[in-house]
Amino acid sequence: MSVAGKARKVTTQTLQEMKEAGEKITMLTAYDFSLAKLVDGGGVDVILVGDSASNVMAGNETTVPITLDEMIYHATCVVRAVNRALIVVDMPFGSYQGDSKTALDSAIRIMKESGGHSVKLEGGEEIVESVQRILTAGIPVMGHLGLTPQSIYKFGSYATRAQEDDEADKLVADAKILERAGCYAIVLEKIPASLAKKVTEAVSIPTIGIGAGPNVDGQVLVLHDMLGITMDFSPRFLRRYLELSTQITGAVENYVNDVRSGDFPNDDESYF
């Protein structure tokens, strides 16, 4: 039986069991019904409705502009398509940083209006009150440490994080804080592989890396990057599994040529 044919529904408990069994967790982003259906059918364990939709779907330079309403829209589209994967929805910038009540209200809207399974927040100790408040409503929370794109204007670049001892020590401490607060998993973005290994060994919950090396419990990539739809983003950690930008452009050019030449539609493609 193919991976996609397995009926098992992935839950937060499934991910914990996978970590304990040493089974790697797979995670990809999706933002719409059609691609989410294909990703789920491919057997991915977790689908992240990422605030990276701000970049790949809306063309913004950063993830900061996307709104809570827009994230709920994308999440709703994905939920309609998915049968197996656990769906995680990014809480966008401004929806949880201010105070824990705002965070709880935002998370409740995401869960009620989209049907998503959990939410993801960026940050450590500074947002732990929001994490705890959201968890009081029974909403599962995934953490996110390392490079946190919503804080790009604070960092000033997308450079690798936690290369200095002080920042590395804080990251390990933050991971433990998030675990104690009740997060069921943590994304580690663009940090040294040795540090990611240290964090993974320091916590009992799953770690999912993006640019964090192989010694984590799972991996995540942005779908449009790994499929080669977006070609202006080529970090070291990205492996492209297709070059769809070239193939799609070529297909469109062929269509344009066929219509202009009168070749499309032909008799077989017409009704009489």
C-alpha positions in Angstrom: 0.0 0.0 0.0 1.3 3.5 -0.8 2.0 6.0 1.9 -1.0 8.1 0.7 -3.2 5.0 1.0 -2.7 4.7 4.7 -5.8 5.7 6.5 -4.1 6.8 9.7 -5.0 10.4 10.7 -2.0 12.3 11.9 -2.4 14.0 15.3 -0.1 15.8 17.7 0.2 12.4 19.5 1.2 10.8 16.3 4.2 13.2 16.0 5.2 12.4 19.6 5.1 8.7 18.9 7.1 9.2 15.7 9.9 11.0 17.7 10.0 8.3 20.3 10.2 5.6 17.6 12.9 7.5 15.7 10.6 8.0 12.6 11.2 11.2 10.7 8.4 13.7 10.4 7.6 15.3 7.1 6.1 18.8 6.7 5.3 21.1 3.8 3.4 24.3 3.4 0.2 24.7 1.4 -2.2 27.6 1.0 -4.9 26.5 -1.4 -7.3 23.6 -2.0 -5.7 22.1 -5.1 -2.1 21.9 -4.0 -3.1 20.9 -0.4 -5.0 17.9 -1.9 -1.8 16.8 -3.8 0.4 17.3 -0.8 -1.9 15.4 1.5 -2.1 12.6 -1.1 1.6 12.4 -1.3 1.7 11.3 2.3 3.1 14.3 4.1 2.5 14.1 7.9 2.0 17.9 8.6 0.8 20.7 6.4 1.7 24.2 7.5 -0.6 27.0 6.3 2.4 29.3 6.6 2.5 33.1 6.8 4.9 32.6 3.9 1.7 32.9 1.9 2.5 36.6 2.2 5.5 36.0 0.0 4.5 33.3 -2.4 0.8 34.0 -2.8 0.6 37.8 -2.4 4.1 38.9 -3.5 5.0 40.8 -0.4 8.7 41.2 0.5 8.2 39.8 4.1 5.6 37.8 6.1 4.7 40.9 8.1 1.8 42.3 6.0 -0.5 39.2 5.9 -3.6 39.6 8.1 -5.5 37.2 10.4 -8.4 37.2 8.0 -6.1 36.3 5.1 -4.6 33.4 7.1 -8.0 32.1 8.0 -9.0 32.2 4.3 -5.9 30.2 3.2 -6.4 27.7 6.1 -10.0 27.2 5.2 -9.1 26.3 1.7 -6.5 23.8 2.9 -8.8 22.2 5.4 -11.3 21.4 2.7 -8.7 19.4 0.8 -7.0 17.4 3.5 -7.9 13.9 4.8 -4.8 12.7 6.6 -2.2 15.3 7.5 -2.2 17.4 10.7 -2.9 21.0 9.7 -0.9 23.8 11.5 -1.8 27.4 10.9 0.7 30.3 11.4 -0.6 33.0 13.6 0.4 36.2 11.7 2.4 39.2 12.9 0.3 41.3 15.3 -2.1 38.5 16.3 -0.4 37.3 19.4 2.6 39.5 20.4 0.7 42.3 22.1 -1.0 40.4 24.9 -2.3 37.0 25.7 -6.0 37.9 25.4 -5.4 39.0 21.8 -3.5 35.8 21.2 -6.3 33.7 22.5 -8.9 35.5 20.6 -6.9 35.2 17.4 -6.2 31.4 17.9 -9.9 30.8 18.6 -10.9 32.6 15.4 -8.4 30.4 13.4 -9.7 27.2 14.9 -13.4 28.0 14.7 -13.4 29.7 11.2 -10.9 27.5 9.4 -11.2 24.1 11.0 -7.4 23.9 11.4 -5.9 21.5 14.0 -3.3 23.7 15.7 -1.5 27.0 15.6 2.1 28.1 15.4 3.8 31.1 17.1 7.3 32.5 16.7 9.4 33.3 19.7 10.4 31.9 23.1 10.2 33.3 26.6 8.7 36.6 25.4 5.6 35.0 24.0 5.2 32.2 26.5 2.2 33.9 28.3 0.4 33.8 24.9 1.2 30.2 24.4 -0.1 29.3 27.8 -3.3 31.3 27.4 -4.0 29.6 24.0 -3.5 26.2 25.5 -6.1 26.9 28.2 -8.7 26.8 25.4 -7.5 23.3 24.4 -5.8 24.6 21.2 -2.5 22.8 20.4 0.5 25.1 19.9 3.7 24.5 17.8 6.6 26.8 18.6 9.2 28.4 16.3 12.7 29.4 17.2 15.9 30.5 15.5 15.3 32.7 12.4 11.8 34.1 13.0 10.7 35.8 9.8 8.1 38.0 11.5 11.0 39.7 13.3 13.0 40.4 10.2 13.1 44.2 10.8 14.6 43.5 14.2 17.3 41.1 12.9 17.9 43.1 9.7 18.7 40.0 7.6 17.9 36.4 7.0 21.3 35.3 8.2 21.8 32.1 10.2 20.8 32.6 13.8 22.3 31.6 17.2 25.9 31.3 16.0 27.2 33.1 19.1 27.1 31.4 22.5 24.7 33.8 24.2 22.1 33.5 21.5 22.6 29.7 21.3 22.2 29.3 25.0 19.0 31.4 24.9 17.6 29.3 22.1 18.1 26.1 24.1 16.5 27.7 27.2 13.6 29.0 25.1 13.0 25.5 23.7 12.8 24.1 27.2 10.4 27.0 28.2 8.1 26.2 25.2 8.1 22.5 26.1 7.2 23.3 29.8 4.5 25.6 28.6 2.9 22.8 26.7 3.9 23.1 23.0 3.7 19.8 21.2 6.6 20.5 18.7 9.0 23.2 17.8 10.2 24.4 14.4 13.9 25.3 14.3 14.8 27.6 11.4 18.2 28.4 10.0 20.5 27.6 13.0 23.7 25.6 13.1 23.2 21.8 12.8 25.1 21.2 16.0 22.8 23.5 17.9 19.7 21.9 16.4 21.0 18.5 17.5 21.5 19.9 21.0 18.0 21.2 21.2 16.5 18.0 19.9 18.3 16.1 22.6 17.3 18.6 25.3 13.6 18.4 24.8 11.2 15.5 24.7 8.8 17.0 22.1 9.5 16.8 18.3 11.7 19.3 16.6 11.2 20.1 12.9 14.0 21.8 11.0 14.3 24.2 8.1 17.9 24.9 7.5 18.8 23.2 10.8 20.6 20.1 9.5 19.7 16.4 9.7 19.7 15.8 13.5 16.2 16.9 14.2 13.0 14.9 14.3 11.6 16.2 11.0 11.9 18.6 8.1 9.8 21.4 6.6 10.1 23.3 3.3 8.0 25.9 1.5 6.1 24.0 -1.2 6.6 26.6 -3.9 10.3 26.6 -3.2 10.8 22.9 -3.4 8.7 22.6 -6.5 10.7 25.3 -8.3 7.7 27.6 -8.7 9.5 30.4 -6.9 13.1 30.7 -8.3 14.3 34.0 -6.8 15.0 32.3 -3.4 17.8 29.8 -3.2 19.1 29.3 0.3 21.7 26.6 1.0 19.1 24.4 2.8 16.7 24.3 -0.1 16.5 21.2 -2.4 14.3 21.6 -5.5 12.5 18.5 -6.4 11.0 20.0 -9.6 11.6 23.0 -11.8 8.0 23.9 -12.4 8.6 27.6 -13.2 10.3 26.5 -16.5 7.7 23.8 -17.2 4.7 26.1 -16.5 6.1 28.9 -18.6 6.8 26.5 -21.4 3.3 25.1 -21.3 1.8 28.6 -21.4 3.9 29.5 -24.3 2.8 26.4 -26.2 -0.8 27.2 -25.5 -0.4 30.8 -26.7 1.3 29.5 -29.9 -1.4 26.9 -30.5 -4.3 29.4 -30.1 -2.7 32.0 -32.3 -1.9 29.5 -35.0 -5.4 28.0 -35.0 -4.1 24.6 -33.9 -6.2 24.8 -30.7 -9.0 23.7 -30.5 -8.9 21.1 -33.2 -11.9 18.9 -34.3 -11.4 16.4 -31.5 -11.6 19.2 -29.0 -14.8 20.8 -30.5 -18.5 19.9 -30.2 -20.7 19.3 -33.3 
